[in-house]
Amino acid sequence: MILYQEIIRTKRDGGTLDDGAIQEFVQGISDGTAGDGQVAAFAMAILLNGMTTAETIALTRAMRDSGGVITWDRDKLGGPILDKHSTGGVGDKVSLMLAPIVAACGGHVPMISGRGLGHTGGTLDKLDSIPGYQSTPDIETFQRVVAETGCAIIGQTADLAPADGRLYAIRDVTATVESIPLITASILSKKLAAGLDGLVMDVKTGSGAFMAKRRDAETLAKSIVDVANGAGVATTALLTDMNQVLGSTAGNALEVRETLDYLTGGAREPRLDTVVRALAREMLRTGGLATSDSDAEDQIQAALDSGRAAECFARMVRALGGPEDLLGAPDNHLASAPVVIAAKPARDGVIQSIDTRAVGLAVVALGGGRRRVEDKIDPAVGLSEVRGIGERVRDDAPLALVHARDEATAARAAASLAEAFRISDTAPSDNPIMLERIEARR
C-alpha cells in the first residue's frame, strides 16, 4: 500500500503519478480510508499543478470503476449506446429533445443528468415537473426503459462512480472546483460508467455559462475529448454560445412545454433548433448511424416530421411513471403560475447584450432554482417569450413574460431583467451560436 501523503507529496511537488498510485488514492476516496483533509490536499495539488492526459485518463477510469459499470446486450439492442453532456446554461433543455430524436433514429441513449445549482437549470429538475416521473429509478429499470423506448433520462445513482460524489463534495467546499483535470474526470467517470459507445459534449461559453471565457471552455472541451477517447469512448465536442437564454423559456415546467412544442412541431426557436440538430448530427455520425451530415439531417427531419421523436419522448415518460397523455394534454399535468406579468425594457430599442447569468438568477429568485442543494423548486415559475440579442423591444414587446407565485416576486424579477438586458439604437454584431467543433488530437 502506498501512503496517501506520499501520493499527495508527489503531485504537490509537480511530479507525475502512475496508474497504481491514482487507483490507490481513488480507492481511499471510495472506502473512506483517505481522510477529508487528505482528499482536499490531493485536489488542491491537482488544481495547482495539473495532470497529464495520461494521469487524467487513469483518474477517470479509477473513478468510473469505484462503483458499478452498466453493461448492455448490444446484439439485443441492435444499435449503438450514445450520450450527450452539456456543461449547462440558462434555458438549456436540449437533452429533452435530443435523446428522443436520436432514439427515433436507431440509437440508444442512457442519459445520466444532474440537478441545477446556482444560475443554471438542471435537466432532472425539468423532468421532475412532470407528475409521477421517476428521475432516480434503479439500474434494472433504467436498462429496461432504454431497451424498450430507446432512451431514458435519469439522475446519478449511488452505484455509479461513488468516488466522484465524495470528491466533488470536498472540492465544493475547498475552492478546488475549477481544476480542468478534476472537472474532466468528474464528468467522464459517470458517463463512462453508463457503458457508452460514443459521447458528444456541448461545452458552453459566455455570460450564462460555467466557463464564461472562450479560452477556458476550449481548454475543457479539448481535455474531455482527449481523455474520453483515451479511455476508449469515441467523443467529440461542440463549443456553443451561452450569451443569451437558449430557447424562449427558462423555468422547469415552462421548458417541458417548450420541449413538447419542439417535438410536435408547434414551435422551434431557431437558436435552440440549431444546437439540437448539430448535436444530433454529431451523435448519429459518432454512432455510425449516419454517413454524412446531410444523411443525419435527413434522418433527424424524418424523426420529427413523422412524430417518432415525440412518441419516443412520450413512451419514456410513461415508462418512468409519468402521465399517459402528456403530449396531448400538457395543461392537465404541468403546473402553471398564478401571476404572469410582462418584463418591460428600460427603454425602446434593440437588445445589444444580455447578462445571462443575471437572467438565470432571476429565475432562481422566483423559486425556479436552488441557492442550496436542499432547496425545493417551484416547477411553475420562470420566464417565457424571452427575447434574444438583436430583437427590438418596447412596452408592448417586452423582454419576457414573468411567471410567479405573487405580484411582488414577479415585479422584482421584472426589475432584475430590465437591468440584465442592455438596449441600444443599433443592431449588434453577429452572435453565432455554433462556435467550434473539437475532435481528439492525434
C-alpha positions as CSV (number, residue, x, y, z in Angstrom):
1,M,0.0,0.0,0.0
2,I,1.3,3.5,-0.9
3,L,1.0,6.1,1.8
4,Y,-1.6,8.7,0.8
5,Q,0.6,11.5,2.0
6,E,3.4,10.3,-0.4
7,I,0.9,10.4,-3.3
8,I,-0.1,14.0,-2.3
9,R,3.6,15.0,-1.9
10,T,4.4,13.8,-5.5
11,K,1.7,15.8,-7.0
12,R,2.3,18.8,-4.7
13,D,5.9,18.9,-6.0
14,G,4.9,18.8,-9.6
15,G,5.5,15.1,-10.2
16,T,3.6,12.6,-12.3
17,L,1.6,9.9,-10.7
18,D,1.5,6.3,-12.1
19,D,-1.8,4.4,-12.6
20,G,-1.3,2.4,-9.4
21,A,-0.9,5.4,-7.2
22,I,-4.0,7.0,-8.7
23,Q,-6.0,3.8,-8.3
24,E,-4.9,3.5,-4.7
25,F,-5.9,7.1,-3.8
26,V,-9.3,6.8,-5.6
27,Q,-9.9,3.6,-3.6
28,G,-9.2,5.5,-0.5
29,I,-11.7,8.2,-1.5
30,S,-14.3,5.5,-2.1
31,D,-13.9,3.4,1.1
32,G,-13.1,6.4,3.4
33,T,-9.6,5.4,4.3
34,A,-8.3,8.6,2.8
35,G,-9.4,11.4,5.2
36,D,-11.2,14.5,4.2
37,G,-8.0,16.5,4.7
38,Q,-6.0,14.2,2.5
39,V,-8.7,14.3,-0.3
40,A,-8.7,18.1,-0.1
41,A,-4.9,18.3,-0.3
42,F,-4.9,15.9,-3.2
43,A,-7.5,18.1,-5.0
44,M,-5.5,21.3,-4.3
45,A,-2.3,19.7,-5.5
46,I,-4.0,18.8,-8.8
47,L,-5.6,22.3,-9.1
48,L,-2.2,24.0,-8.6
49,N,0.0,21.6,-10.7
50,G,-2.4,20.0,-13.1
51,M,-2.3,16.5,-14.6
52,T,-1.0,15.0,-17.8
53,T,-3.6,13.5,-20.2
54,A,-2.4,10.0,-19.1
55,E,-2.9,10.8,-15.5
56,T,-6.4,12.2,-16.1
57,I,-7.3,9.1,-18.1
58,A,-6.2,7.0,-15.1
59,L,-8.1,9.1,-12.7
60,T,-11.2,8.9,-14.8
61,R,-11.0,5.1,-15.1
62,A,-10.4,4.7,-11.4
63,M,-13.4,6.9,-10.5
64,R,-15.5,5.0,-13.1
65,D,-14.5,1.7,-11.6
66,S,-15.2,2.9,-8.0
67,G,-18.8,1.7,-8.5
68,G,-20.8,-0.4,-10.9
69,V,-20.4,-0.1,-14.7
70,I,-23.5,-0.7,-16.7
71,T,-23.3,-3.4,-19.4
72,W,-25.6,-3.7,-22.4
73,D,-26.6,-6.6,-24.6
74,R,-25.7,-4.8,-27.9
75,D,-26.9,-7.6,-30.1
76,K,-30.3,-7.5,-28.4
77,L,-30.5,-3.7,-28.6
78,G,-29.4,-3.5,-32.2
79,G,-28.0,0.0,-32.0
80,P,-25.1,2.0,-30.5
81,I,-25.2,3.3,-26.9
82,L,-24.8,7.1,-27.3
83,D,-25.0,10.1,-25.0
84,K,-24.5,13.8,-24.8
85,H,-23.4,16.0,-21.9
86,S,-23.7,19.8,-21.6
87,T,-21.8,22.0,-19.2
88,G,-25.1,23.8,-18.6
89,G,-26.7,27.1,-19.1
90,V,-29.9,29.2,-18.8
91,G,-32.8,27.6,-20.6
92,D,-30.8,24.6,-21.8
93,K,-33.4,21.9,-22.3
94,V,-31.6,20.3,-25.3
95,S,-31.4,16.9,-23.7
96,L,-35.1,16.6,-23.5
97,M,-35.3,16.9,-27.3
98,L,-32.1,15.3,-28.3
99,A,-32.5,11.9,-26.6
100,P,-35.8,11.0,-28.2
101,I,-34.6,12.3,-31.6
102,V,-31.5,10.0,-31.5
103,A,-33.6,7.1,-30.2
104,A,-36.0,7.6,-33.1
105,C,-33.1,7.3,-35.5
106,G,-31.9,4.0,-34.1
107,G,-29.6,5.0,-31.2
108,H,-30.0,4.1,-27.5
109,V,-29.5,7.0,-25.1
110,P,-28.9,6.2,-21.4
111,M,-28.6,9.8,-20.2
112,I,-27.5,10.4,-16.7
113,S,-28.1,14.0,-15.9
114,G,-27.9,16.4,-12.9
115,R,-29.8,19.0,-11.0
116,G,-29.4,22.7,-11.2
117,L,-27.4,24.7,-8.6
118,G,-26.7,28.4,-8.9
119,H,-27.9,30.2,-12.0
120,T,-28.1,27.2,-14.4
121,G,-31.1,24.9,-14.5
122,G,-30.8,21.1,-14.2
123,T,-32.3,18.5,-16.6
124,L,-33.6,16.4,-13.7
125,D,-35.5,19.4,-12.3
126,K,-37.3,19.9,-15.6
127,L,-38.3,16.2,-15.7
128,D,-39.4,16.4,-12.0
129,S,-42.0,19.0,-13.1
130,I,-43.8,16.1,-14.9
131,P,-46.1,14.4,-12.3
132,G,-45.1,10.8,-11.5
133,Y,-41.8,10.9,-13.4
134,Q,-39.2,8.7,-11.6
135,S,-35.9,10.5,-12.2
136,T,-33.9,8.1,-10.0
137,P,-35.0,4.6,-10.8
138,D,-32.9,1.5,-10.1
139,I,-30.4,0.4,-12.7
140,E,-32.5,-2.5,-13.9
141,T,-35.4,-0.2,-14.6
142,F,-33.1,2.2,-16.3
143,Q,-31.8,-0.5,-18.6
144,R,-35.3,-1.8,-19.3
145,V,-36.6,1.6,-20.3
146,V,-33.6,2.3,-22.6
147,A,-34.2,-1.1,-24.3
148,E,-37.9,-0.6,-24.7
149,T,-38.1,3.1,-25.7
150,G,-34.6,3.9,-26.9
151,C,-33.9,6.5,-24.3
152,A,-34.1,7.3,-20.6
153,I,-33.0,10.4,-18.7
154,I,-32.3,9.8,-15.0
155,G,-30.1,11.1,-12.2
156,Q,-26.9,9.6,-10.9
157,T,-27.4,6.6,-8.5
158,A,-25.2,5.8,-5.6
159,D,-23.9,2.8,-7.5
160,L,-22.3,4.8,-10.3
161,A,-18.9,6.5,-9.7
162,P,-19.3,6.9,-6.0
163,A,-15.7,8.3,-5.6
164,D,-16.8,11.3,-7.7
165,G,-19.6,12.1,-5.3
166,R,-17.3,12.3,-2.3
167,L,-14.5,14.1,-4.2
168,Y,-16.9,16.7,-5.6
169,A,-18.4,17.4,-2.2
170,I,-15.0,18.1,-0.8
171,R,-13.9,20.2,-3.9
172,D,-17.1,22.3,-3.5
173,V,-16.0,23.5,0.0
174,T,-12.2,23.7,-0.6
175,A,-12.1,26.1,-3.6
176,T,-10.9,23.3,-6.0
177,V,-13.9,23.0,-8.3
178,E,-12.2,24.9,-11.2
179,S,-9.5,22.3,-11.9
180,I,-9.7,21.1,-15.6
181,P,-8.5,17.6,-14.9
182,L,-10.9,17.2,-11.9
183,I,-13.8,18.6,-13.9
184,T,-12.9,16.2,-16.8
185,A,-12.7,13.1,-14.6
186,S,-15.9,14.1,-12.7
187,I,-17.9,14.4,-15.9
188,L,-16.5,11.4,-17.7
189,S,-16.4,8.9,-14.8
190,K,-20.2,9.0,-14.7
191,K,-20.6,8.9,-18.4
192,L,-18.2,6.0,-18.9
193,A,-20.0,4.1,-16.1
194,A,-23.0,4.1,-18.4
195,G,-21.2,1.8,-20.8
196,L,-21.2,4.2,-23.8
197,D,-20.1,3.6,-27.4
198,G,-20.0,7.3,-28.1
199,L,-20.3,10.7,-26.4
200,V,-20.8,14.2,-27.7
201,M,-20.0,17.2,-25.4
202,D,-21.8,20.6,-25.6
203,V,-19.4,22.9,-23.9
204,K,-20.9,26.4,-23.4
205,T,-19.2,29.7,-23.1
206,G,-20.5,33.2,-22.5
207,S,-22.2,35.2,-19.7
208,G,-24.5,32.4,-18.7
209,A,-22.0,29.5,-18.9
210,F,-19.9,27.8,-16.2
211,M,-16.9,28.6,-18.4
212,A,-17.6,32.3,-19.3
213,K,-14.3,32.8,-21.2
214,R,-14.0,31.0,-24.5
215,R,-10.3,30.1,-23.9
216,D,-11.3,28.2,-20.7
217,A,-14.2,26.5,-22.5
218,E,-11.9,25.4,-25.3
219,T,-9.3,24.0,-22.8
220,L,-12.1,22.0,-21.0
221,A,-13.5,20.7,-24.3
222,K,-10.1,19.5,-25.5
223,S,-9.4,17.9,-22.2
224,I,-12.7,16.0,-22.2
225,V,-12.3,14.9,-25.8
226,D,-8.7,13.7,-25.4
227,V,-9.4,11.9,-22.1
228,A,-12.7,10.2,-23.2
229,N,-11.1,8.9,-26.5
230,G,-8.0,7.8,-24.5
231,A,-10.4,5.9,-22.2
232,G,-12.0,4.1,-25.1
233,V,-15.1,6.1,-25.9
234,A,-15.4,7.9,-29.2
235,T,-16.0,11.6,-28.3
236,T,-16.2,15.0,-29.9
237,A,-17.2,18.4,-28.6
238,L,-19.1,21.4,-29.9
239,L,-18.4,24.8,-28.4
240,T,-21.7,26.8,-28.2
241,D,-22.7,30.3,-27.2
242,M,-24.4,31.0,-23.9
243,N,-24.6,34.8,-24.1
244,Q,-28.4,34.6,-24.1
245,V,-31.1,32.2,-23.0
246,L,-31.3,29.0,-25.1
247,G,-34.8,28.8,-26.4
248,S,-37.7,31.0,-25.4
249,T,-38.2,29.7,-21.8
250,A,-36.3,29.4,-18.5
251,G,-38.1,27.5,-15.7
252,N,-38.9,23.9,-15.3
253,A,-42.5,23.2,-16.4
254,L,-42.2,26.0,-19.0
255,E,-39.2,24.3,-20.5
256,V,-41.0,21.0,-20.7
257,R,-43.8,22.8,-22.5
258,E,-41.3,24.2,-25.0
259,T,-39.9,20.7,-25.4
260,L,-43.3,19.4,-26.3
261,D,-43.8,22.2,-28.8
262,Y,-40.5,21.5,-30.4
263,L,-41.0,17.7,-30.7
264,T,-44.6,18.1,-32.1
265,G,-43.7,21.0,-34.4
266,G,-45.7,23.6,-32.6
267,A,-42.7,26.0,-32.3
268,R,-38.9,25.7,-32.7
269,E,-36.9,28.7,-31.6
270,P,-34.1,29.0,-34.2
271,R,-31.0,29.0,-31.9
272,L,-32.3,26.1,-29.9
273,D,-33.1,24.2,-33.1
274,T,-29.6,24.8,-34.4
275,V,-28.0,23.4,-31.3
276,V,-30.3,20.4,-31.1
277,R,-29.7,19.5,-34.7
278,A,-26.0,20.0,-34.5
279,L,-25.6,17.7,-31.5
280,A,-28.0,15.1,-33.1
281,R,-26.0,15.0,-36.3
282,E,-22.8,14.6,-34.3
283,M,-24.3,11.7,-32.2
284,L,-25.6,9.9,-35.3
285,R,-22.3,10.1,-37.1
286,T,-20.3,9.1,-33.9
287,G,-22.6,6.1,-33.6
288,G,-22.3,5.0,-37.2
289,L,-26.0,5.7,-37.8
290,A,-25.3,8.3,-40.5
291,T,-22.6,8.5,-43.1
292,S,-22.7,12.3,-43.5
293,D,-24.1,15.4,-42.0
294,S,-26.7,15.5,-44.8
295,D,-27.7,11.9,-44.2
296,A,-28.0,12.7,-40.4
297,E,-30.1,15.8,-41.1
298,D,-32.5,13.8,-43.3
299,Q,-33.0,11.3,-40.5
300,I,-33.5,14.0,-37.9
301,Q,-36.1,15.7,-40.0
302,A,-37.9,12.5,-40.7
303,A,-37.9,11.6,-37.0
304,L,-39.5,15.0,-36.2
305,D,-41.9,15.1,-39.2
306,S,-43.2,11.5,-38.6
307,G,-43.8,12.1,-34.9
308,R,-41.5,9.3,-34.0
309,A,-39.3,11.5,-31.8
310,A,-42.3,12.9,-30.0
311,E,-43.6,9.4,-29.4
312,C,-40.2,8.3,-28.1
313,F,-40.3,11.1,-25.5
314,A,-43.9,10.1,-24.6
315,R,-43.0,6.4,-24.2
316,M,-40.0,7.3,-22.0
317,V,-42.3,9.5,-19.7
318,R,-44.9,6.7,-19.5
319,A,-42.3,4.0,-18.8
320,L,-40.8,6.1,-15.9
321,G,-44.1,6.7,-14.2
322,G,-45.3,9.9,-15.9
323,P,-48.8,10.6,-17.4
324,E,-50.1,8.7,-20.4
325,D,-51.3,11.8,-22.2
326,L,-48.6,14.4,-21.6
327,L,-48.2,15.0,-25.3
328,G,-51.8,15.6,-26.0
329,A,-52.9,17.3,-22.8
330,P,-49.9,19.0,-21.1
331,D,-52.1,21.6,-19.4
332,N,-53.7,18.8,-17.4
333,H,-50.3,17.9,-15.9
334,L,-47.8,20.7,-15.9
335,A,-48.0,23.3,-13.2
336,S,-48.7,26.9,-14.1
337,A,-48.1,30.1,-12.1
338,P,-51.0,32.2,-10.9
339,V,-49.3,35.5,-11.8
340,V,-47.9,36.4,-15.3
341,I,-46.6,39.9,-16.0
342,A,-44.6,41.5,-18.7
343,A,-41.0,42.4,-18.0
344,K,-40.7,45.8,-19.8
345,P,-37.4,47.1,-21.1
346,A,-35.7,50.2,-19.6
347,R,-36.2,51.9,-23.0
348,D,-37.3,51.1,-26.5
349,G,-34.6,49.8,-28.8
350,V,-32.7,46.7,-29.9
351,I,-31.2,44.2,-27.4
352,Q,-27.4,44.7,-27.6
353,S,-26.3,42.2,-25.0
354,I,-27.6,40.2,-22.0
355,D,-26.2,39.3,-18.6
356,T,-27.5,35.8,-19.0
357,R,-26.2,34.8,-15.5
358,A,-28.4,37.5,-14.1
359,V,-31.4,36.2,-16.0
360,G,-30.8,32.7,-14.5
361,L,-30.5,34.2,-11.0
362,A,-33.9,36.0,-11.6
363,V,-35.4,32.5,-12.2
364,V,-33.8,31.2,-9.0
365,A,-35.2,34.2,-7.1
366,L,-38.7,33.3,-8.4
367,G,-38.3,29.8,-6.8
368,G,-37.3,28.1,-10.1
369,G,-33.8,27.1,-8.9
370,R,-31.7,26.4,-5.9
371,R,-29.4,28.5,-3.8
372,R,-28.6,25.4,-1.7
373,V,-28.7,21.7,-2.5
374,E,-31.6,21.1,-0.1
375,D,-33.9,23.9,-1.5
376,K,-37.2,22.9,-3.0
377,I,-38.0,24.1,-6.6
378,D,-41.3,25.5,-7.7
379,P,-41.9,23.9,-11.1
380,A,-44.4,26.5,-12.3
381,V,-42.3,29.7,-12.1
382,G,-39.9,31.1,-14.7
383,L,-39.8,33.1,-17.9
384,S,-41.5,32.6,-21.3
385,E,-41.3,34.5,-24.6
386,V,-37.7,35.6,-23.7
387,R,-36.3,37.9,-26.3
388,G,-32.8,37.5,-27.7
389,I,-29.9,39.7,-28.9
390,G,-30.8,41.7,-31.9
391,E,-34.6,41.7,-31.2
392,R,-36.4,45.0,-30.9
393,V,-38.2,45.6,-27.6
394,R,-40.7,48.3,-26.3
395,D,-43.5,48.4,-23.7
396,D,-45.8,46.3,-25.9
397,A,-43.0,44.0,-27.0
398,P,-41.4,43.1,-23.6
399,L,-38.2,41.4,-22.6
400,A,-40.1,38.3,-21.4
401,L,-43.2,37.2,-19.5
402,V,-42.5,36.5,-15.8
403,H,-44.4,33.6,-14.3
404,A,-44.6,33.9,-10.5
405,R,-46.4,33.0,-7.3
406,D,-47.3,36.6,-6.3
407,E,-47.2,40.1,-7.7
408,A,-44.3,41.3,-5.5
409,T,-42.0,38.5,-6.6
410,A,-42.9,39.0,-10.2
411,A,-42.2,42.7,-10.0
412,R,-38.7,42.1,-8.5
413,A,-37.9,39.6,-11.3
414,A,-39.1,42.1,-14.0
415,A,-36.9,44.8,-12.5
416,S,-33.9,42.4,-12.5
417,L,-34.5,41.6,-16.1
418,A,-34.6,45.3,-17.1
419,E,-31.1,45.6,-15.6
420,A,-29.8,42.4,-17.3
421,F,-30.7,43.5,-20.8
422,R,-28.6,46.2,-22.5
423,I,-30.7,48.2,-25.1
424,S,-29.3,50.4,-27.8
425,D,-30.5,52.0,-31.0
426,T,-28.3,50.0,-33.4
427,A,-28.2,46.3,-34.3
428,P,-25.5,44.3,-32.6
429,S,-22.7,42.5,-34.3
430,D,-23.3,38.9,-35.4
431,N,-23.7,36.5,-32.4
432,P,-23.4,32.9,-33.8
433,I,-24.4,30.1,-31.5
434,M,-22.1,27.4,-33.0
435,L,-18.5,28.4,-32.3
436,E,-16.2,25.4,-32.9
437,R,-16.1,21.6,-33.3
438,I,-13.3,19.8,-31.4
439,E,-12.1,16.3,-32.0
440,A,-9.4,14.2,-30.5
441,R,-5.8,15.4,-31.2
442,R,-3.7,12.8,-33.0
